[in-house]
């Protein structure tokens, strides 16, 4: 349910919601980014996640906890700048 915009590749400057995440292939599927097969069936195109930018993120309690855990803004380590000066 995250909304992303594609920045690179053939489908750049397209916006849409993430419909599926294919973790084995490192691809995400975005709505309205599809291709028609020879038999007329439409299939989603896999886009690499590094080529998209999140426009709107859906946050629930599990995702919020994960982002807090991965927060790189907090300082780690024993010493601060005051201790070394």
RAVEN-V719415 format. One record per pair of residues at least 12 apart in sequence whose C-alpha atoms are under 6 Angstrom apart, sorted by the first residue. I is the first residue (numbers start at 1). J is the second residue. Records with the same first field share a line. If there is no record, write none. Layout:
I=J / J
This chain:
1=17 / 18
2=17 / 18 / 56 / 57 / 58
3=16 / 17 / 55 / 56
4=16 / 53 / 54 / 55
5=52 / 53
6=52
7=51 / 52
8=51
16=30 / 31
17=30 / 31
18=30
27=46 / 47 / 48
28=46 / 47
29=46
33=45
